Amino acid sequence: MRDVRTALILADSREERWRWELQGEMLIHRVRRILEGFFDRVLVVAPDPAPFRGMGFEAVADEYPDARLLGGITTGLKHVQSLHAVVVGADMPFLNRRVIRHLYGLRRGWDVVVPRGKEGFEPLCAVYAKTCVAAMEERIRRGNLKVLDLISEVRTRTVGRDDLDALDPAGLAFTNVHTPADLDACRLHLARLRGFGPPAVSFVAKSGTGKTTLLEKVIAELTRRGYRVGTIKHDAHRFEIDHQGKDSWRLTRAGASPMVISSAEKLAMVHPNARGEMTLEEIIYRFMTETDIVLTEGYKTGTLPKIEVHRSARSAELLCAAPDGRLLDHRLIAVVSDAALDLPVPVLPLDHPGPVCDFLEARFLTGS
């Protein structure tokens, strides 16, 4: 069989996340651009191929639209001439050419070549052989649709973290855009690469720990050192800054969005969240690009790097780490505590902003 280098893009025409744009470019166009130049053929597999054919893609209909990822891979492999094909998702804007070429270069003698990233196996950025089709169709017939089960039963070559870290130092190769928040995070990353997006860190803690007091001291010290510090406070409850009867309230009620109040001393903006609360990344991307660093209070479940504030009198347990020292949140980069803790991240003293500012300066602000 002639080795026509082939890549399969799996797209769900029913959800259309692939239409979302990053830097003015539709996600699926970005994915194809990354693949072109190495692969001879790029084929889209989707429940309805018509929209993709209309945009100039070669596309085929998913024969097993209810079989999720497994069905798309099976369909694609049945339509390729080569023995192997790389499979990726249509909503993966940071696919890494070096990673993909490395995976493809390991294909000979294997049914599957799959990377194992920070979150485990990445079956949606992997190499599959046509020899898997029969086993895939049998699994679909039996209703066993887990690709990871297939991987464990065929000849599989795993590419580990050491190789991936060398090829993809930023660790973004397997990023999927599932939600608007994911898209905002991608935009923020690109803004940082272009040099005008600030680094951002979330300070998290259990209530009553003294997080706000520490953050107040850290902001004051960073400001004293000459940095412009932006702050975002998350409020889980409703709040008002333009009170009923005031001119600002009347203008907002009339439909102004945003509405800005300006004076010689300060400026305030009222931005109604008509489509729901803005994501943290979107707030930073829209309003914080002129700062040197953004420190947020709260956002325990957010995607930013986290510093946990811990006071032993409040609780012996941490939010982001287990009692045995294992990290429960891989985004944890430091803990500020009044106790001696054995953790794989730096433990900084509580109630003293200097070491915390030193850490932030060394990690995020050197060269600012």
C-alpha positions in Angstrom: 0.0 0.0 0.0 1.4 3.4 -1.1 2.3 5.6 1.9 0.1 8.6 1.3 0.5 10.7 4.4 -3.0 11.2 5.7 -4.6 13.2 8.5 -8.2 12.8 9.6 -10.0 15.8 11.2 -13.0 14.7 13.3 -15.7 17.4 13.4 -19.2 17.3 14.9 -21.3 19.3 12.5 -24.1 19.2 15.1 -22.3 21.4 17.6 -20.2 23.6 15.3 -17.5 24.6 17.8 -15.2 24.3 14.8 -16.8 27.5 13.4 -15.5 29.5 16.4 -12.7 31.9 15.5 -9.3 32.6 17.0 -7.4 35.6 15.6 -10.0 35.9 12.9 -9.4 32.3 11.7 -12.0 29.6 12.0 -10.7 26.8 14.3 -11.0 24.1 11.6 -9.1 26.2 9.1 -6.4 26.7 11.7 -6.2 22.9 12.2 -6.0 22.2 8.5 -3.2 24.9 8.1 -1.2 23.2 10.9 -1.5 19.8 9.1 -0.8 20.9 5.6 2.8 20.9 4.4 3.4 17.5 5.9 0.4 15.5 5.1 -0.6 14.7 1.5 -4.2 14.4 2.3 -6.4 16.0 4.9 -9.9 14.4 5.3 -12.7 15.7 7.4 -15.1 13.1 9.0 -18.4 14.6 10.2 -22.1 13.5 10.6 -22.9 15.9 7.9 -20.0 16.6 5.5 -21.9 19.2 3.4 -20.8 22.3 5.4 -17.1 21.3 5.1 -17.3 20.5 1.4 -18.8 23.9 0.9 -15.7 25.4 2.5 -13.4 23.4 0.2 -12.6 20.5 2.4 -12.5 16.9 1.4 -15.1 15.4 3.7 -17.0 12.1 4.2 -20.1 11.3 6.3 -19.5 9.6 9.6 -21.0 6.1 9.2 -21.4 5.7 12.9 -22.5 9.1 14.2 -23.7 7.7 17.5 -20.5 6.0 18.2 -18.7 9.2 19.1 -14.9 9.3 18.7 -14.6 5.6 17.8 -17.1 5.9 15.0 -15.3 8.8 13.4 -11.9 7.1 13.5 -13.4 3.9 12.0 -15.1 5.8 9.2 -12.0 7.8 8.4 -9.7 4.8 8.3 -12.1 3.1 5.9 -11.6 6.0 3.5 -7.8 6.3 3.4 -5.4 4.6 1.1 -2.4 4.6 3.5 -1.9 2.0 6.2 -1.8 4.7 9.0 -3.5 8.0 9.6 -3.1 10.7 12.1 -6.4 11.6 13.9 -7.1 15.0 15.4 -10.0 17.1 16.5 -11.4 20.1 14.6 -11.3 22.2 17.8 -7.6 21.8 18.7 -6.0 25.2 17.9 -2.6 24.5 19.3 -1.8 21.3 17.5 2.0 20.9 17.5 3.6 20.0 14.2 6.7 18.5 16.0 4.5 16.3 18.1 2.4 15.1 15.2 5.5 14.3 13.0 7.1 12.5 15.9 4.0 10.3 16.5 3.7 9.6 12.8 7.4 8.7 12.5 6.9 5.9 15.1 4.0 4.2 13.3 5.7 1.3 11.6 4.9 -2.0 13.4 2.1 -0.5 15.6 -1.6 -0.4 15.4 -1.8 2.8 17.5 0.7 5.4 18.5 -0.8 7.5 21.3 0.7 10.3 23.5 0.2 10.3 27.2 -0.1 13.9 28.3 -0.7 15.5 31.7 -4.3 14.4 31.7 -3.7 10.8 30.5 -3.9 9.3 27.1 -4.8 11.6 24.2 -6.7 9.5 21.7 -7.7 12.5 19.7 -4.1 13.3 18.7 -2.8 9.9 17.8 -1.9 7.6 14.9 -4.2 4.6 14.0 -3.7 1.8 11.5 -6.3 0.4 9.1 -5.6 -3.0 10.8 -7.8 -1.7 13.6 -10.9 -1.3 11.6 -12.3 -4.8 12.1 -11.8 -4.6 15.9 -13.3 -1.1 15.9 -16.4 -2.2 14.0 -16.9 -5.2 16.3 -16.7 -2.9 19.3 -19.3 -0.5 17.8 -21.6 -3.5 17.1 -21.3 -4.5 20.8 -21.7 -1.0 22.1 -18.2 -0.8 23.6 -17.3 2.7 22.4 -14.3 3.4 24.6 -11.2 4.1 22.5 -9.0 3.6 25.5 -10.3 0.0 25.8 -9.2 -0.6 22.2 -5.8 0.9 22.8 -5.2 -1.5 25.6 -5.9 -4.5 23.4 -4.0 -3.8 20.2 -0.3 -3.2 19.5 0.1 0.3 21.0 3.2 2.5 21.2 2.9 5.1 24.0 4.8 8.3 23.8 5.5 9.6 27.3 5.8 12.9 29.1 9.6 13.3 28.6 9.3 13.2 24.9 6.2 15.4 24.8 7.7 18.0 27.1 10.8 18.3 24.8 8.6 18.7 21.7 5.9 20.8 23.2 7.4 22.9 26.1 4.2 25.0 26.4 2.1 21.9 27.0 -0.7 23.1 24.7 -0.6 20.5 21.9 -3.7 18.7 23.2 -5.9 21.7 24.0 -9.5 21.3 23.1 -11.9 24.2 22.8 -15.2 22.9 24.3 -16.6 26.1 25.8 -16.4 29.9 25.3 -14.2 30.0 28.4 -11.7 27.6 26.6 -11.7 30.0 23.7 -11.1 33.0 25.9 -8.1 31.1 27.5 -6.7 30.5 24.0 -7.1 34.2 23.2 -5.4 35.2 26.4 -2.5 32.8 25.6 -2.0 34.3 22.2 -2.2 37.8 23.6 0.6 37.0 26.0 2.7 35.7 23.1 2.2 38.9 21.3 3.5 40.7 24.4 0.5 42.6 25.7 -1.3 40.1 27.8 -0.4 40.1 31.5 0.4 37.0 33.6 -2.4 36.2 36.0 -2.5 34.2 39.3 -5.5 33.3 41.4 -5.2 33.4 45.2 -7.6 30.8 46.7 -8.4 29.8 50.3 -11.0 28.6 52.6 -13.1 31.4 54.1 -11.6 33.0 57.2 -8.0 32.3 56.3 -6.9 35.9 55.8 -6.7 35.7 52.0 -7.8 39.3 51.4 -5.5 40.7 54.1 -2.5 38.9 52.5 -3.5 40.0 49.0 -3.8 43.6 50.2 -0.2 43.5 51.5 1.1 41.8 48.3 -0.6 44.4 46.1 0.9 47.2 48.2 4.4 45.7 48.0 4.3 45.0 44.3 3.0 48.5 43.7 5.9 49.9 45.8 8.3 47.9 43.6 6.9 49.7 40.6 4.5 47.2 39.1 1.0 47.9 37.8 -1.2 45.3 39.5 -4.7 44.5 38.3 -7.1 42.8 40.7 -10.3 40.8 40.1 -12.5 39.8 43.0 -15.0 37.1 42.4 -18.4 37.6 44.0 -20.8 34.7 44.0 -23.6 37.0 44.9 -25.4 39.8 43.1 -23.9 43.3 43.7 -24.8 46.8 42.5 -22.6 49.8 41.9 -25.1 51.9 40.0 -28.0 52.3 42.5 -31.6 52.9 41.6 -32.4 56.5 40.7 -28.8 57.5 39.9 -28.0 58.8 36.4 -25.8 55.8 35.8 -28.6 53.4 36.7 -31.0 55.2 34.4 -28.6 55.0 31.5 -27.8 51.3 32.1 -31.5 50.6 32.4 -32.0 52.3 29.0 -29.7 49.8 27.4 -26.2 51.3 27.6 -23.6 48.5 27.6 -21.1 49.3 28.7 -21.7 52.5 30.6 -18.7 54.4 31.9 -18.5 57.0 34.7 -15.4 59.2 34.5 -14.0 61.8 36.8 -10.6 63.4 37.4 -9.9 60.8 40.1 -11.3 57.5 38.8 -13.2 55.7 36.1 -15.8 53.0 36.5 -17.5 50.8 34.0 -20.9 49.1 34.3 -21.0 46.2 31.9 -24.2 44.1 32.1 -23.6 40.4 31.6 -26.5 39.8 29.3 -25.1 36.4 28.2 -24.1 35.3 31.7 -21.0 35.9 33.8 -17.8 36.7 31.9 -15.1 34.1 32.2 -12.0 35.2 34.1 -9.9 34.9 30.9 -12.3 37.2 29.1 -12.2 39.8 31.8 -8.4 39.8 31.7 -8.3 39.8 27.9 -10.7 42.7 27.6 -9.9 45.0 30.5 -6.4 44.1 32.0 -3.9 44.3 29.2 -2.2 47.4 30.5 -1.2 45.9 33.8 2.0 44.0 34.6 0.3 41.3 36.5 -3.3 40.3 37.5 -4.1 38.9 40.9 -7.5 37.4 41.5 -9.3 36.6 44.7 -11.3 33.5 44.5 -11.9 31.4 41.3 -11.1 28.2 43.0 -12.2 26.1 40.0 -10.6 28.5 37.4 -7.8 27.6 35.0 -5.2 30.1 36.1 -2.1 29.2 38.2 -3.1 29.1 41.9 -1.5 30.2 45.1 -3.4 28.7 48.1 -3.5 30.7 51.4 -3.6 28.4 54.4 -3.9 29.1 58.1 -3.5 26.1 60.4 -5.9 27.4 63.0 -8.6 27.7 60.4 -8.1 24.2 58.9 -5.5 21.5 58.8 -6.4 20.6 55.3 -5.7 22.3 52.0 -8.0 22.9 49.1 -5.5 21.9 46.4 -3.4 19.2 48.1 -4.1 16.0 49.9 -2.8 15.3 53.5 -0.1 13.0 52.0 1.2 15.9 49.9 -0.3 14.9 46.6 -1.5 17.8 44.5 -5.3 17.7 43.9 -5.0 20.6 41.4 -2.1 20.6 39.0 -2.5 24.4 38.7 -1.2 24.9 42.2 2.2 26.7 42.1 2.7 27.7 45.7 1.2 27.7 49.2 1.3 30.5 51.7 1.0 29.1 55.2 1.9 29.5 58.9 2.7 25.8 59.1 5.6 23.7 57.9 4.1 21.6 55.0 5.8 18.9 52.9 4.6 19.7 49.4 6.1 19.5 45.8 5.5 23.3 45.4 7.1 26.2 47.4 5.7 26.9 50.8 5.9 30.7 51.6 5.3 32.4 55.0 1.9 33.8 55.8 1.4 37.4 56.9 4.7 38.4 55.2 4.2 39.7 51.7 7.9 40.0 50.8 8.6 36.3 50.0 5.3 36.1 48.1 6.2 39.1 46.0 9.7 37.7 45.5 8.1 34.5 44.2 5.7 36.3 41.8 8.5 38.6 40.6 10.8 35.7 39.8 8.1 33.5 38.3 6.2 36.1 36.2 7.7 39.6 36.2 11.4 39.2 35.5 12.1 41.4 32.4 8.8 43.3 32.8 
